Amino acid sequence: MKISEVLELKNVVHELKGNTKTEVIDELINLFEKDKRVLDIENVRDSVYEREEIMSTGVGHGFGIPHCKTQGVTEIVAAFGKTKKPIEFEALDGNPVNLVFLLIGKDNLVAPHIKLLSRISLLMNKEEFRKSINDAKTSEEIFNLFINEEKNIS
C-alpha cells in the first residue's frame, strides 16, 4: 500500500493552527469529521491518544507520526500538517516537532498499516525531503511532494 492511496489533498494542511501536541493532533483528526470512511471520530480520537500514552510518536528530526488501529474507520485514512513554530511533542530525540503525519488504520488491516508507517518513516528520514516540505507554501505543494517522492521508493 502506498501513501498516495490514503493521503488526500483535502487532508493536507500547510499551516496548522495548534500550538500544542494535543491541539495539532485534534486539528488533524477533525479533518475527518464529515468523512464517510470515519464511522466514529471520537473512537478514532481515543485510539490515537491511547497509542500516544504507550509511547510518543515524535520520532525525531522535527517529525511526529501519531497513529492507531481502530474499528472507527472503514479503511486506512491519513492526514498531514506542518506548523509554523515547532511544538513540544515528547519526541524521542528531545527536539520539538513541526511536521505531523496522522495515520488511522482499520484494526484488521495490520500489514498495510505497518507498511505505510515504514514508507512514511522512510520518506521523512530524508533531510532534503523534510526541507522541501518545510519550504512548501501550499497544501498542494506538500501533497505533490509526497506523491513525487514516493515514486522514488519501491
PEJO-V564688 format. One record per backbone hydrogen bond with DSSP energy under -1.0 kcal/mol. CO is the residue of the C=O (numbers start at 0). NH is the residue of the N-H. E is the energy in kcal/mol with one decimal. If there is no record, write none. Layout:
BEGIN
[[CO	NH	E] [CO	NH	E]]
END
This chain:
BEGIN
[[1	4	-1.5] [2	5	-1.8] [2	6	-2.8] [5	77	-1.1] [7	10	-2.2] [8	11	-1.8] [10	79	-2.4] [12	81	-1.5] [19	23	-2.4] [20	24	-2.6] [21	25	-2.8] [22	26	-2.3] [23	27	-2.0] [24	28	-2.7] [25	29	-2.9] [27	30	-1.1] [28	31	-2.2] [29	32	-1.7] [31	34	-1.5] [34	37	-1.8] [36	73	-2.9] [39	43	-2.0] [40	44	-2.6] [41	45	-2.7] [42	46	-2.4] [43	47	-2.4] [44	48	-2.3] [45	49	-2.4] [46	50	-2.0] [47	51	-2.0] [48	52	-1.7] [50	54	-1.4] [56	58	-1.0] [56	64	-2.5] [57	91	-2.9] [59	62	-1.2] [61	97	-2.3] [61	98	-1.9] [62	58	-1.4] [62	59	-1.2] [63	100	-2.6] [65	102	-2.2] [67	104	-3.4] [69	106	-2.1] [71	38	-2.2] [71	39	-1.7] [76	103	-3.0] [78	101	-2.9] [79	12	-2.9] [80	99	-3.0] [81	15	-3.3] [86	96	-3.1] [90	93	-1.7] [96	86	-3.0] [97	82	-2.4] [98	63	-2.7] [99	80	-2.4] [101	78	-2.2] [102	67	-1.5] [103	76	-2.4] [104	69	-2.6] [105	108	-2.6] [108	112	-1.5] [109	113	-2.5] [110	114	-2.5] [111	115	-2.5] [112	116	-2.4] [113	117	-2.2] [114	118	-2.4] [115	119	-2.8] [116	120	-2.4] [117	121	-2.5] [118	122	-2.3] [119	123	-2.8] [120	124	-1.5] [122	125	-1.7] [125	129	-2.3] [126	130	-2.3] [127	131	-2.2] [128	132	-2.3] [129	133	-2.7] [130	134	-2.1] [131	135	-1.1] [137	141	-1.9] [138	142	-2.9] [139	143	-2.6] [140	144	-2.0] [141	145	-2.0] [142	146	-2.2] [143	147	-2.8] [144	148	-2.6] [145	149	-2.2] [148	151	-1.5] [149	152	-1.6]]
END
